[in-house]
Amino acid sequence: MKNKAIQERKVLDQFISTWTDFPKGRIFKTESPDFIIAVNPKYLVGIELTILHDPEGKNSTSYPSTRVTKEILEAVIMKKEDKIPLYEKKKLNEIWLIITITTREQMPDYNLDNKLSTWLFHNGFNKVFLFNLIDQKVYPVG
């Protein structure tokens, strides 16, 4: 479990160094969500991390080789959305989801920026990001 916490913190630190609009504040490691950022005593941002995978297990290859598709992103978001009521008990002002791409094989062969600008996902997160850990690139997800 400790190793998972270390890995999650590394991913968050890399995201912070890549996303210039990340809120400043104290970072607390929690379980659900994975982190809470105390921007000030009255403003808390919850951060949930996950790896891009096929939550339905429909992909014949084992994750994390799942490629980015609208259907996969939607399934990952919806699976994590089930936890929002648990997060809300912590009186968070915002809840973010960061979906991490961990291998080059997961990147699609089309322009991801263009696709993400047209894909709409209805969910309870304030912000959703796709984070390409390999290239250190953040894609806001609509």
N, C-alpha and C positions, 0 to 999 in steps of 0.2 A: 504494500500500500504506500509505503514511504517513497518507493521508486516512482510510482504513478504521480504522486504529489510533486516530485522534483521535475518530472517530465512536463506536467501541466504548467508549472511555474516557468520553465524554459520557453514553452510555447507562448505563454502570456507575455513574457519579457520580449520575445521576438516580435510579437504583434504590436506591443507598445512602441518599440523602436521603429516600426514600419508605419503605423497609423498615427499621423501627427495630431489628429484631433482627439486622441485618447485623453479622458479626463485626468487631471492631476489630483492626487489624493493618496491616502494610506490604503495599502492593499492587504486584505485579510484573506487567508486561505480558509475556505469552508467546504462543506460537502455538497450542499444543494442551495444555491449554485456553487460552482467551483471556487469563485472568488467574489468578494465584495469590495468595491472601491468606495471609501468614505471620502467624498469630495469635500464635505464639511459635515459637522455633526447632524445636520438635518437633510443631507442629500446623499443617498446611497445608490450605487450602480451595481447590479448583480451581473456577473459574467459567467456564462455556462460554456464550456468547451466540449467539442466532440470532434471525432475524426470522420471524414467523408466515408460512408459505407452504405451498403444496401440493408436497411433495417428489416426488410421483409425477407432477406436471404434468397431473393430471386436470381441474383447474379451467380452464374455457375462457378466463377472463380472466387477464391476467398478474398475478403477485404484485406488490405486497403487498396486493391487494384480496381475498385469500382470507379468508372469514369463519371465525370460531372455531366449530369443530364437534369432537365427540369424535374422529371419524375423522382429521381434520386434525391435531389435537394428538397423537394416538397416532402418526401417521406421522412427524411432526417429531421426537418423542421417540425413536422407534425408529431413525431415520436418524442422530441424534446419538449414540445408544447404541453404535453401531458403533465409535466412537472411544474408548470407555471403557478398553479394554486399553492404548491409547497413553497415556491419562491416568494409569493405575495405575502405569506405569513411573516416574512422578515421585514416587511414594511419598506420595500425597495422602491425608489423613485423611477428607476429604469431597469429593464432586464435586457441584456444583450446575449446573443448566441453567436459563437465563433466556430465555424465548421472548417476544420483544417484538412488541406490536401497535403499528403505526406510523400507522394511519389510522382515522378513525371508521367507515369502511365495513366494517372488519374485525370490529367489535363486533356480537354477535348481537342479535336483537330479543327475547331472553328474559333472565331474571335469571341472569347468569353465575355468581354466587356459589352459587346453589342447584344449578345443574347440576354445577359442579366438585366440590361436596360429595358427589355421587352417582357421578361418573365415577371409575373406578379404572384406573390405568395401572401395569402391572408393568414395572419397568425397573431399571437398575443405578445410577441417580442417587440420591444421598442426599436431595436436594431439587430440585423442579421448580417454577418460577414462571412465571406468565403476567403480563407487565408491560405495562399500558396506558400507553404513553408520552404519549399525548394528555392523558389525565385524571390521570396520575401515580398510578395505582392498581395495587397488587400483589395478584395472586390466587394463593395457594398451590395447586398442582395435586396431587391425590391420587394 
